[in-house]
Amino acid sequence: MLTIRFAGPDDAEAVESARGRSWRAAYAGLLPDAVIERLTGPAEVERRRGWLAANPAGRMLLAEVDGAPAGMAAYGPERRVPDGPVPGRSRVEVYSLYVAPEHWSDGVGRALLERVADEARAAGHDRLVLWVLETNARARRFYGRAGLTSTGRTDAELAGHVISEVRYERDL
């Protein structure tokens, strides 16, 4: 049975378990092995634990299937506003959404995304935005099927490696 709940500092290991498994599977061949290893290593549990304290306006969700970590999503105020604030609009950004590979195509990712959308809508936001690795075709198909549209592209730095990201958006 799938459950989704808000995660707190005590859930850091469970959140990182799902995120790390997803990262290693999803980014194999898309990012250098050294980057994947660095960003899924033991220090990441403490980063997850400290994330909520460092981002008081952010929220983190943990998806569990039969009590075991299956996925996670983190979201909050939009960090990068390429076109500047839009009067009368309130956007929320999905900072990360990862599902353990054994749960890909099981509806866990869709349930997490829709829970983020529901929470954002209830908080008064009217637009959902996120950035995805340009070469991550699987994730881009997922977001497209979920009604998000590609609206921009940028280059960014990730652990000393330049990546290209695509911005996706949808109304809530």
VENMO-V714808 format. One record per residue. RES is the residue in one letter. OMEGA is omega in whole degrees, 0 to 359 (999 if undefined). D_LAST is the distance of its C-alpha to the last C-alpha in Angstrom with 1 decimal. Layout:
BEGIN
res=[RES | RES]
omega=[OMEGA | OMEGA]
d_last=[D_LAST | D_LAST]
END
This chain:
BEGIN
res=[M | L | T | I | R | F | A | G | P | D | D | A | E | A | V | E | S | A | R | G | R | S | W | R | A | A | Y | A | G | L | L | P | D | A | V | I | E | R | L | T | G | P | A | E | V | E | R | R | R | G | W | L | A | A | N | P | A | G | R | M | L | L | A | E | V | D | G | A | P | A | G | M | A | A | Y | G | P | E | R | R | V | P | D | G | P | V | P | G | R | S | R | V | E | V | Y | S | L | Y | V | A | P | E | H | W | S | D | G | V | G | R | A | L | L | E | R | V | A | D | E | A | R | A | A | G | H | D | R | L | V | L | W | V | L | E | T | N | A | R | A | R | R | F | Y | G | R | A | G | L | T | S | T | G | R | T | D | A | E | L | A | G | H | V | I | S | E | V | R | Y | E | R | D | L]
omega=[180 | 171 | 176 | 181 | 174 | 180 | 176 | 181 | 180 | 180 | 186 | 181 | 179 | 179 | 182 | 176 | 179 | 182 | 182 | 178 | 179 | 180 | 183 | 181 | 186 | 187 | 176 | 181 | 179 | 178 | 177 | 180 | 181 | 178 | 180 | 181 | 181 | 186 | 173 | 183 | 184 | 181 | 182 | 177 | 180 | 175 | 177 | 182 | 182 | 186 | 183 | 178 | 182 | 182 | 186 | 178 | 181 | 178 | 178 | 178 | 175 | 174 | 178 | 174 | 183 | 176 | 180 | 181 | 182 | 181 | 180 | 174 | 175 | 183 | 179 | 181 | 179 | 183 | 182 | 181 | 187 | 182 | 181 | 179 | 179 | 181 | 178 | 180 | 177 | 185 | 174 | 181 | 170 | 182 | 179 | 174 | 183 | 179 | 178 | 188 | 179 | 178 | 176 | 179 | 176 | 181 | 181 | 180 | 179 | 180 | 177 | 181 | 181 | 176 | 175 | 181 | 179 | 180 | 180 | 179 | 180 | 179 | 176 | 177 | 180 | 181 | 178 | 179 | 175 | 177 | 181 | 178 | 185 | 183 | 180 | 184 | 181 | 180 | 180 | 175 | 179 | 182 | 176 | 178 | 180 | 175 | 177 | 182 | 176 | 183 | 180 | 182 | 176 | 172 | 181 | 178 | 178 | 179 | 178 | 182 | 179 | 178 | 173 | 180 | 178 | 179 | 176 | 181 | 169 | 174 | 175 | 999]
d_last=[26.7 | 23.4 | 22.3 | 19.6 | 20.4 | 20.2 | 22.9 | 25.5 | 28.5 | 30.5 | 28.1 | 28.7 | 31.0 | 28.8 | 25.7 | 28.0 | 29.6 | 26.5 | 25.3 | 28.9 | 29.5 | 26.3 | 27.3 | 30.8 | 29.9 | 27.0 | 28.7 | 32.3 | 33.6 | 30.6 | 31.7 | 35.2 | 36.4 | 37.3 | 33.8 | 32.5 | 35.4 | 34.8 | 31.1 | 31.7 | 34.9 | 36.0 | 34.8 | 31.2 | 31.5 | 32.4 | 29.6 | 27.1 | 29.1 | 29.0 | 25.4 | 24.1 | 27.1 | 26.6 | 22.8 | 22.7 | 19.1 | 18.1 | 17.4 | 18.8 | 18.4 | 21.4 | 21.4 | 24.8 | 26.5 | 29.6 | 29.6 | 29.7 | 27.1 | 25.0 | 22.0 | 20.2 | 17.0 | 17.1 | 14.4 | 14.5 | 14.6 | 14.5 | 18.2 | 18.8 | 17.6 | 19.5 | 18.9 | 19.2 | 17.0 | 15.3 | 16.3 | 13.9 | 10.9 | 10.2 | 9.3 | 9.8 | 12.0 | 12.9 | 16.6 | 17.9 | 17.4 | 20.7 | 22.2 | 26.0 | 27.5 | 29.0 | 25.6 | 24.1 | 23.1 | 23.3 | 19.6 | 19.5 | 17.2 | 14.7 | 15.0 | 14.6 | 11.5 | 9.9 | 11.6 | 10.2 | 6.5 | 8.1 | 10.3 | 8.1 | 6.2 | 10.0 | 11.2 | 9.7 | 7.4 | 4.9 | 5.2 | 6.5 | 10.2 | 13.3 | 16.9 | 18.9 | 22.7 | 23.5 | 26.1 | 24.1 | 23.8 | 22.8 | 19.7 | 18.8 | 19.2 | 17.1 | 14.0 | 14.8 | 15.1 | 11.7 | 10.2 | 10.3 | 12.8 | 15.6 | 15.9 | 18.8 | 21.6 | 23.8 | 26.7 | 26.8 | 29.4 | 29.2 | 32.3 | 34.5 | 33.1 | 31.3 | 28.2 | 25.9 | 22.2 | 19.5 | 16.1 | 13.0 | 9.6 | 6.4 | 3.8 | 0.0]
END
